[in-house]
Amino acid sequence: MPSAAKPRAVLATLLVQRNTVVSTHTLIDELWGAQPPRTATTTLQVYVSQLRKALLAGPDGTVAETGAEQPLLTRPPGYLMRADAAELDLAVFESLRAEGRAAYGRHEYEAASRALGRALGLWTGPALSGIPHGPTLETSAIRLNELRAEVLEQRISADLRLGLHQELVGELMALAHEHPLRETLHCHLMVALYRSGRQSDALHVYQRARRSLVDELGVEPGPVLSRLQERILASDPSLARHGEPERRLVPVGGSGGRPAAGPADGPVGGVRDAGPTVWLPPAVADFTGREDQLALGERLLGDEPGGRNRVLVLSGRAGAGKTALAVRLAHGAADRFPDGRILVTLRDAGGRAIEPRTAMATLLRRLRGPQATAAEEDTAAAPPLPSSEAELAELLHRRAEGRRMLVVLDDAVSEAQVRPVLSALPDSTVILTSRQVLGALESVRRLTLDVLSAPEAEALLAACGGERMRDEPEAAAEIARLCGRLPLALRVAAAGLAARPHWTAAGLARRLRDERTRLATLALGDLDVRGTLLTAYHDVDEEARHAFRLLGLAPLPDFAPWTATALLGADPARAERLTERLVQAHLLEARRRPGRPAPVRYGFHALLRSLALDVSAEESPQEDPAAVARLCRAYLTLARHADAQLAPGRDRLAHEAEPVAGISPEEVVGGAPLRWFQEESAGLSEAVRQAHAAGLWGLCCALASAAAGYYEAGALWDAWESTHDLALDAARRSGDVHAEAVILRSLGDLSWQRHRTAQAVDRYHLAWHLFVRHGDRAAAGRCLSAEADALLAMGHVGGAGRGYARALSVSRPAGDVRGAAESLRGLALVAQREGRHEEALARLAECESAARSAGDHRWSEYARRTAFALRTALGSGRPAAAASIPLEVRPGVWLFHPAQPTRRAA
């Protein structure tokens, strides 16, 4: 076929009007509109000639033998394209469309779905795409695209009637997003979600569709969409294809009258019950995991507590699957509750909490007056519901009294919202779901839902995401981890993959890795993880929301109470009160750490932390720098206190930082500096990164310097390098020569520990020059000792001895007792290596004395231990062996061979 646009337009025009003469004038108008060129007729003839050759060409492009029948004929006043129906996709599509519509009309939904699906399979994109449209083709394209949409909607309708609602959710979300003004698609999506046990998501679809119609066209939704919303709000059982049998009602006074139309119709008090009241959405078809929670819930529902009514509170963070579990429990408890099972949602379609009286009125309408009084039975029409809360509670109490019912109160906001309803249900068992702990409710059983286990999360992804998810188990495991194993996020991720056939599970995992865009990726149509989490955020007051935003800056994976004190700028009691309020709202987790310096630490679910950073950037970005500065100052104060206990006299930056009120180093660190460092190691590294990102150059350098001793003692080479690289950049950006020298000296120590001795010498030498330039003779002397250590490790014993002697000549006049101890230690090592053992012992004695003067117990013990090892070797009767014993060149750092320093625990 020709690749040029205009010959393709001629071919398309002839094909859409196959077996019909198309005039030359029509074709010219299609190609050039109102201003054709003078050569239009001749050019058209050239195009027709090209098409005729192409139509007779074989697969290899060669023209077929003479005698082949030409389908493109000249017929005055134009041309005619002959084509059998089987040769043209358009004709096959129209035939399959008619076949599917006929099968649908006969209620043969499987055959209808099959035929309509085959019709849709013929499409590769929008009608006549890639071809310039004149008036004829434009009209044809509009007609064909509308036919395609009609076929798609009818195929989805057939699939819904076949019970394939769960499989359709992902496809429908994508279609509703692509066609926001097609109400039929929104209706289909609402039904599919409702039948999948996602009533609130179905209602969100309606709200989104209504906004689109109002914003784009200025009209309200049509009657079909509006009525569907009302039926979903009423949990109309007739919407559930595979639900339980509808409760049948007969008019009071006998059973011979016509049955009521359904649970949504009829007066409250004018009917009597003919069976159990069942108002439940269908159970989620692919409910996965939660076996332990289901067993516990069933046991709690089956136990007989001491009080009259039994209340099970299911709490957990937004998206944890509380409603799905409650509905699952309710469907499985039919035999224990013969008088009915009812679900009432305690929020409206906009996510706002409904009043207790609204909840009670809904319950009364669904109960349909089974305990109608004699006065009501004598009345043809039931009285309207009372308007006051007290009267509604009294009527509900009468209706429910003595009935063995299960009531699910879904998505409660507070204790005050549910107390009046619970009081009016004395003999009923109640499942109460909430994002809040609702700790003030008395005499209730509690079950808290956490995220799924890793195997459960991966199983849910496989169930919802189909073959592509199952075929890439490693990618599925990563998706589960990045979603924090939150059921809602897992479902949205799987639905997003199912709705995009060109995506892979590995590609989805790659998109989720960026924390900044993760929540945006977890959105499809009206399913929006961020929106759901935002509802929980808006449920708490502004003081708690402010705390939530600031605590999002806390280091991962969790943080101690003092961190909250620093970030919030509050006293410890108020900080604890706010963090515990967030824990009660399931916006924050409390993680017990028995036996640790902080027995309780707090942490965010991964997606909630992303939300905290998002809303902070949107609502109060100006507060973040001050909070980061407070956190970094607190870390610096505590790290210096701990480091001073671990290594008194160690060279560290003396950056002036105002202490954070309410944080006592003596209380936080206590007498366990090493345990504090181990607990806060990740947080320290994160604080260095945050200080660098915020441009707090001095704090960045001081934090890295304060942590260096712990990094060295713990052999945390990667953390040491990453923090000090940032600190070195901060020192150079700020022009702080002394800070640059201190960080370079520490990086030299790191290079020496990693056996990169040449790099260590370069760094020590550069640090020495900077210290001299800054006038810090004591620090310059220590650099000379460190450089000599590197030379000794390289086997240059003589050069190392000269370096130690030079360092000692600098440290003593400068009054640096700790520096002198390091130099004396080095001279002792050189003397030992060269066989001058008595001199080595004398130098070690001087080193021990200097270290004691400096108050450095670690170095004094090192000198004593080294002297003891040397005396032991000398006392063995083989003095020559003393020169070759392994050297402990620094506390806990050994040199077994001159060119290979290694570490071991001291």
Residue pairs with C-beta under 8 A, 6 or more apart in sequence:
1 8
1 11
1 54
2 8
2 11
2 47
2 50
2 51
2 54
5 131
5 132
6 31
6 47
6 132
7 47
7 50
7 51
8 130
8 131
9 30
9 31
9 131
9 132
9 133
9 134
9 137
10 27
10 30
10 31
10 44
10 47
10 48
10 51
11 51
12 128
12 131
12 137
13 22
13 26
13 27
13 30
13 134
13 136
13 137
14 22
14 72
14 79
14 80
14 81
15 81
15 83
15 88
15 90
16 90
16 128
16 136
16 137
16 140
17 81
17 136
18 81
18 82
18 83
18 88
18 91
19 80
19 81
19 82
19 83
20 80
21 75
21 76
21 77
21 78
21 79
21 80
22 78
22 79
22 80
22 81
23 77
23 78
24 41
24 44
24 77
24 78
24 79
25 77
25 78
26 78
26 136
27 44
27 78
27 79
28 36
28 40
28 41
28 44
29 36
29 134
29 135
29 136
30 134
30 135
30 136
30 137
31 40
31 44
31 134
32 40
33 134
37 43
48 72
48 79
51 72
52 70
52 72
53 63
55 70
55 71
55 72
56 63
56 64
56 68
56 70
57 63
57 64
58 64
71 81
71 82
71 83
72 79
72 80
72 81
72 82
73 79
73 80
73 81
73 82
74 80
83 91
84 91
85 91
85 92
85 95
86 92
89 122
90 144
92 119
92 122
93 119
93 122
93 123
93 147
94 147
96 115
96 116
96 118
96 119
96 122
97 115
97 116
97 119
97 147
97 151
99 115
100 111
100 112
100 113
100 114
100 115
100 116
100 119
100 151
100 154
100 155
100 158
101 112
101 154
103 109
103 111
103 112
103 115
104 112
104 116
104 154
104 157
104 158
109 158
109 159
109 161
109 162
110 158
110 162
112 154
112 155
112 158
113 155
113 158
113 159
113 162
116 151
116 152
116 154
116 155
116 158
117 155
119 151
120 148
120 151
120 152
120 155
123 148
126 141
126 145
127 140
127 141
127 144
127 145
127 148
128 137
128 140
128 141
128 144
131 137
133 141
149 179
149 182
152 175
153 182
153 184
153 185
153 188
156 168
156 171
156 172
156 185
156 188
157 188
159 167
159 168
160 168
160 188
160 191
160 192
160 195
160 241
161 241
163 241
163 242
165 191
165 192
165 193
165 195
165 196
165 241
165 285
166 192
166 195
166 196
166 284
166 285
166 286
168 188
168 192
169 189
169 192
169 193
169 196
169 495
170 464
170 494
170 495
170 496
170 497
170 498
170 499
170 524
171 498
171 499
172 185
172 188
172 189
172 192
172 525
173 189
173 495
173 499
173 524
173 525
173 526
173 527
174 499
174 500
174 524
174 525
175 182
175 185
175 189
176 182
176 185
176 186
176 189
176 205
176 208
176 209
176 525
176 526
177 524
177 525
179 185
180 208
180 209
180 212
180 216
181 212
181 213
181 216
181 217
183 209
183 213
183 221
183 222
183 224
183 225
184 224
186 205
186 206
186 208
186 209
186 225
187 224
187 225
187 228
189 202
189 205
189 525
189 526
190 202
190 203
190 205
190 206
190 228
190 229
190 232
191 202
191 228
191 239
193 199
193 201
193 202
193 205
194 202
194 232
194 239
194 240
194 281
194 282
195 239
195 240
195 241
195 242
195 281
195 282
196 282
196 284
196 285
197 281
197 282
197 283
197 284
197 285
197 287
197 323
197 324
197 327
198 284
199 232
199 235
199 281
199 323
199 345
200 323
200 345
200 347
200 411
201 526
201 527
202 232
203 229
203 232
203 233
203 349
204 349
204 526
204 531
205 525
205 526
206 221
206 225
206 228
206 229
206 232
206 349
207 349
207 350
207 526
208 525
208 526
209 221
209 225
210 220
210 221
213 219
213 220
213 221
214 220
220 226
221 229
229 349
231 238
231 239
231 264
232 239
233 349
234 263
234 264
234 365
235 279
235 280
235 281
235 343
235 366
236 262
236 263
236 264
237 243
237 244
237 246
237 247
237 262
237 263
237 278
237 279
237 280
238 246
238 262
240 281
240 282
241 282
242 282
243 278
243 280
243 281
243 282
244 278
244 280
244 331
244 334
245 275
245 278
246 262
246 263
246 278
247 263
247 273
247 274
247 275
247 276
247 277
247 278
247 340
247 368
248 259
248 260
248 274
248 275
249 259
249 260
249 263
249 266
249 271
249 272
249 273
249 274
249 368
250 257
250 259
250 260
250 271
250 272
250 274
251 257
251 258
251 260
251 270
251 271
252 270
252 271
252 272
252 372
252 377
253 377
255 274
260 266
260 271
263 277
263 279
263 366
263 368
266 368
267 369
267 381
267 382
268 364
268 365
268 367
268 368
268 369
268 382
268 385
269 369
269 372
269 373
269 376
269 379
269 382
269 383
270 369
270 372
270 376
270 379
270 380
270 381
270 382
271 368
271 369
271 372
271 382
272 369
272 370
272 372
272 377
273 368
273 370
276 334
276 337
276 338
276 339
276 340
276 341
277 339
277 340
277 341
277 342
277 366
277 367
277 368
277 370
277 405
278 340
278 341
278 342
279 340
279 341
279 342
279 343
279 366
280 327
280 330
280 331
280 341
280 342
280 343
280 408
281 327
281 343
282 327
283 324
283 327
283 328
283 331
284 324
284 327
284 328
286 460
286 463
286 464
287 324
287 328
288 452
288 456
288 459
288 460
288 463
289 452
289 453
289 455
289 456
289 457
289 459
289 460
290 321
290 325
290 328
290 449
290 452
290 456
293 325
293 447
293 449
294 325
294 328
294 329
294 332
296 447
297 312
297 314
297 325
297 329
297 431
297 447
298 329
298 332
298 333
300 310
300 312
300 445
300 447
301 310
301 312
301 329
301 333
301 336
301 406
301 429
301 431
302 336
303 310
303 445
304 310
305 443
305 445
306 443
307 443
308 426
308 427
309 422
309 425
309 426
309 427
309 428
309 429
309 430
310 429
310 430
310 445
311 422
311 429
311 430
311 431
311 432
311 441
311 443
311 444
311 445
312 429
312 430
312 431
312 432
312 444
312 445
312 446
312 447
313 432
313 433
313 434
313 437
313 438
313 441
313 444
313 445
313 446
313 447
314 322
314 325
314 326
314 431
314 432
314 433
314 434
314 447
314 448
314 449
315 322
315 433
315 434
315 435
315 436
315 437
315 438
315 446
315 447
315 448
315 449
315 586
316 322
316 435
316 448
316 449
316 450
316 586
317 435
317 486
317 536
317 586
317 587
317 605
317 608
318 435
318 488
318 532
318 533
318 535
318 536
318 586
319 486
319 487
319 488
319 489
319 529
319 532
319 533
319 607
320 449
320 450
320 451
320 486
320 487
320 488
320 586
321 449
321 487
321 488
322 410
322 411
322 433
322 434
322 435
322 449
323 410
323 411
323 433
324 487
325 449
326 343
326 408
326 410
326 431
326 433
327 343
327 408
329 431
330 341
330 343
330 406
330 408
330 431
331 341
333 341
333 406
334 341
336 404
336 406
337 404
337 405
337 406
337 429
338 404
339 370
339 403
339 404
339 405
340 367
340 403
340 405
340 406
341 405
341 406
341 407
341 408
342 363
342 366
342 367
342 405
342 406
342 407
342 408
343 407
343 408
343 410
344 359
344 362
344 363
344 366
344 407
344 408
344 409
344 410
345 410
345 411
346 353
346 354
346 359
346 409
346 410
346 411
346 412
346 413
346 417
346 418
347 353
347 354
347 411
347 413
348 354
351 535
353 413
353 414
353 417
354 417
355 389
355 417
356 389
356 416
356 417
356 418
356 419
356 420
356 421
357 387
357 388
357 389
357 392
357 420
359 409
359 417
359 418
359 421
360 389
360 392
360 393
360 396
360 420
360 421
360 424
361 385
361 392
363 396
363 400
363 407
363 421
364 385
364 392
364 395
364 396
364 399
365 385
367 396
367 399
367 400
369 376
369 382
369 399
370 399
370 403
371 398
371 399
371 400
371 401
371 402
371 403
372 382
373 398
376 382
376 383
385 392
385 395
386 392
386 395
389 420
392 424
393 420
393 423
393 424
394 424
396 421
396 424
396 425
397 423
397 424
397 425
397 426
400 424
400 425
400 426
400 427
400 428
401 426
401 427
402 427
403 427
403 428
404 427
404 428
405 425
405 427
405 428
405 429
406 428
406 429
406 430
406 431
407 425
407 428
407 429
407 430
407 431
408 430
408 431
408 433
409 418
409 421
409 430
409 431
409 432
409 433
410 433
411 433
411 434
411 435
412 418
412 432
412 433
412 434
412 436
412 438
413 434
413 436
413 539
414 436
414 438
415 438
415 440
415 441
418 432
418 438
418 441
419 441
422 430
422 441
432 438
432 441
432 444
435 536
435 539
435 585
435 586
436 539
436 584
436 585
436 586
437 448
437 583
437 584
437 585
437 586
438 444
439 584
451 457
451 484
451 485
451 486
451 487
451 605
452 460
452 485
452 486
452 487
452 490
453 485
454 477
454 480
454 481
454 485
456 485
457 480
457 483
457 485
457 490
458 473
458 476
458 477
458 480
460 487
460 490
460 491
460 494
461 469
461 476
461 479
461 480
461 490
461 493
461 494
462 469
462 470
462 476
463 494
464 490
464 491
464 494
464 495
464 498
465 476
465 493
465 494
465 495
465 497
465 498
465 505
466 494
466 497
466 498
468 497
468 503
468 504
468 505
469 475
469 476
469 479
469 494
469 497
469 505
470 476
471 505
472 504
472 505
472 506
475 504
475 505
475 506
475 508
475 509
476 505
478 509
478 512
479 490
479 493
479 505
479 508
479 509
479 512
480 490
482 509
482 512
482 513
482 518
482 606
483 489
483 490
483 493
483 512
483 522
483 606
483 607
484 605
484 606
484 607
486 529
486 605
486 607
488 529
488 532
489 522
489 529
489 607
491 527
492 522
492 523
492 524
492 527
492 528
492 529
493 508
493 512
493 521
493 522
495 524
495 527
496 503
496 508
496 521
496 522
496 524
497 503
497 505
497 508
499 524
508 521
511 517
511 521
512 518
512 521
512 522
515 606
515 609
515 610
515 613
516 610
516 613
518 607
518 610
519 529
519 530
519 533
519 607
519 610
519 611
519 614
520 530
522 528
522 529
522 530
522 607
523 529
523 530
523 531
529 607
530 611
530 614
533 607
533 608
533 611
534 611
534 615
536 585
536 586
536 587
537 545
537 548
537 587
537 611
537 615
538 545
539 585
540 548
540 581
540 582
540 585
540 587
543 578
544 578
544 581
544 582
544 585
544 587
545 615
546 620
547 564
547 568
547 578
547 579
547 581
547 582
548 582
548 587
548 588
548 612
548 615
549 612
549 615
549 616
549 619
549 620
549 623
550 567
550 568
550 616
550 623
550 624
550 627
551 559
551 564
551 567
551 568
551 579
551 582
551 588
551 602
551 604
551 612
552 604
552 609
552 611
552 612
552 613
552 616
553 567
553 613
553 616
553 624
553 627
553 628
553 631
553 690
554 563
554 564
554 567
554 602
554 604
554 631
554 683
555 563
555 682
555 683
555 685
555 686
555 687
556 603
556 609
556 682
556 686
557 603
557 682
558 589
558 591
558 601
558 602
558 603
559 601
559 602
559 603
559 683
560 597
560 598
560 601
560 602
560 668
560 679
560 680
561 572
561 575
561 576
561 579
561 598
561 600
561 602
562 572
562 598
562 634
562 638
562 663
562 668
563 602
563 631
563 634
563 683
564 570
564 575
564 576
564 578
564 579
564 602
565 571
565 572
565 575
565 634
565 660
565 662
565 663
566 627
566 630
566 631
566 633
566 634
566 660
566 663
567 627
567 630
567 631
568 574
568 575
568 578
568 627
569 626
569 627
569 630
570 578
570 662
571 661
571 662
572 662
572 663
575 662
579 588
579 590
579 602
580 590
582 588
583 589
583 590
583 602
587 608
588 602
588 603
588 604
588 608
589 602
589 603
589 604
589 605
590 600
590 601
590 602
591 600
591 601
591 602
591 603
592 599
592 600
593 599
593 600
593 601
596 675
596 679
597 668
597 669
597 670
597 672
597 675
597 676
597 679
598 679
604 612
616 623
616 624
625 694
628 690
628 691
628 694
628 696
629 694
629 696
629 699
630 660
631 687
631 690
632 687
632 690
632 691
632 696
632 699
632 700
632 703
633 657
633 658
633 659
633 660
633 699
634 660
634 663
635 680
635 683
635 684
635 687
635 703
636 655
636 657
636 699
636 702
636 703
636 706
637 657
637 659
637 660
637 663
637 665
638 663
638 665
638 668
638 669
638 676
638 680
639 677
639 680
639 684
639 703
639 706
639 707
639 710
640 652
640 706
641 665
641 666
641 669
641 673
642 665
642 669
642 673
642 674
642 676
642 677
642 710
643 650
643 652
643 673
643 706
643 707
643 709
643 710
645 669
645 671
645 673
646 673
646 674
646 677
646 709
646 710
646 713
646 858
647 709
647 713
647 856
647 858
648 854
648 855
648 856
648 857
648 858
649 817
649 818
649 854
649 855
649 856
649 859
650 709
650 818
651 742
651 745
651 779
651 782
651 818
652 702
652 705
652 706
652 708
652 709
652 742
653 701
653 702
653 705
653 706
653 738
653 739
653 742
655 698
655 699
655 701
655 702
655 739
657 698
657 699
657 702
668 676
669 676
670 676
674 710
674 713
677 684
677 707
677 710
677 714
678 714
681 707
681 710
681 714
681 716
681 719
684 703
684 707
684 723
685 707
685 719
685 722
685 723
687 703
688 700
688 703
688 704
688 707
688 723
688 726
688 727
689 723
689 726
691 697
691 699
691 700
691 703
691 730
692 700
692 726
692 727
692 729
692 730
697 730
697 731
697 733
697 734
697 736
698 730
698 734
698 736
698 739
700 726
700 727
700 730
701 727
701 730
701 731
701 736
701 739
701 742
701 743
702 739
703 723
703 727
704 723
704 724
704 726
704 727
704 743
704 746
705 727
705 739
705 742
705 743
705 746
707 719
707 720
707 723
708 720
708 724
708 746
708 749
710 716
711 717
711 719
711 720
711 723
711 750
712 720
712 749
712 750
712 753
713 892
715 753
715 903
717 750
717 753
717 754
720 746
720 750
721 747
721 750
724 743
724 746
724 747
724 750
727 739
727 743
728 740
728 743
728 744
728 747
730 739
731 737
731 739
731 740
731 743
732 740
737 770
737 773
737 774
738 770
738 771
738 774
738 776
740 770
741 767
741 770
741 771
741 774
741 776
741 779
741 783
742 767
742 779
744 763
744 764
744 766
744 767
744 770
745 763
745 764
745 767
745 771
745 779
745 782
745 783
745 786
747 763
748 759
748 760
748 761
748 762
748 763
748 764
748 767
748 783
748 786
748 787
748 790
749 760
749 786
751 757
751 759
751 760
751 763
752 760
752 786
752 789
752 790
752 793
752 901
753 893
753 901
753 903
755 793
755 900
755 901
757 790
757 793
757 794
757 899
757 901
758 794
760 786
760 787
760 790
761 787
761 790
761 791
764 783
764 784
764 786
764 787
764 790
765 783
765 787
767 783
768 780
768 783
768 784
768 787
771 777
771 779
771 780
771 783
772 780
777 810
777 813
777 814
777 816
778 810
778 811
778 814
778 815
778 816
778 819
780 810
781 807
781 808
781 810
781 811
781 814
781 816
781 819
781 823
782 807
782 811
782 816
782 819
782 822
784 803
784 804
784 806
784 807
784 810
784 823
785 803
785 804
785 807
785 811
785 819
785 822
785 823
785 826
787 803
788 799
788 800
788 801
788 802
788 803
788 804
788 807
788 826
789 800
789 826
789 889
789 890
791 799
791 800
791 803
792 800
792 826
792 829
792 830
792 833
792 889
792 895
792 898
793 889
793 895
793 898
793 899
793 900
793 901
794 898
794 899
795 898
795 899
797 830
797 833
797 834
797 898
800 826
800 829
800 830
801 826
801 827
801 830
801 834
803 826
804 823
804 826
804 827
804 830
805 823
805 827
807 819
807 822
807 823
807 826
808 820
808 823
808 824
808 827
810 819
811 819
811 820
811 822
811 823
812 820
817 850
817 853
817 854
818 850
818 851
818 854
818 856
818 859
820 850
821 847
821 850
821 851
821 854
821 856
821 859
821 863
822 859
824 843
824 844
824 846
824 847
824 850
825 843
825 844
825 847
825 859
825 862
825 863
825 866
825 890
827 843
828 839
828 840
828 841
828 842
828 843
828 844
828 847
828 866
829 840
829 887
829 889
831 837
831 839
831 840
831 843
832 840
832 870
832 882
832 883
832 885
832 887
833 883
833 887
834 883
835 879
835 880
835 882
835 883
837 870
837 874
837 879
837 882
837 883
840 870
841 867
841 870
841 871
844 863
844 864
844 866
844 867
844 870
845 863
845 867
847 859
847 863
848 860
848 863
848 864
848 867
851 857
851 859
851 860
851 862
851 863
852 860
858 891
858 906
859 891
861 891
862 888
862 890
862 891
862 906
865 888
866 888
869 885
869 888
870 882
870 885
873 881
873 882
873 885
874 882
886 894
886 895
886 896
887 894
887 895
887 896
888 894
888 895
888 906
889 895
889 901
891 906
892 903
892 904
892 905
892 906
893 901
893 902
893 903
894 901
894 902
894 903
894 904
895 901
895 902
896 902
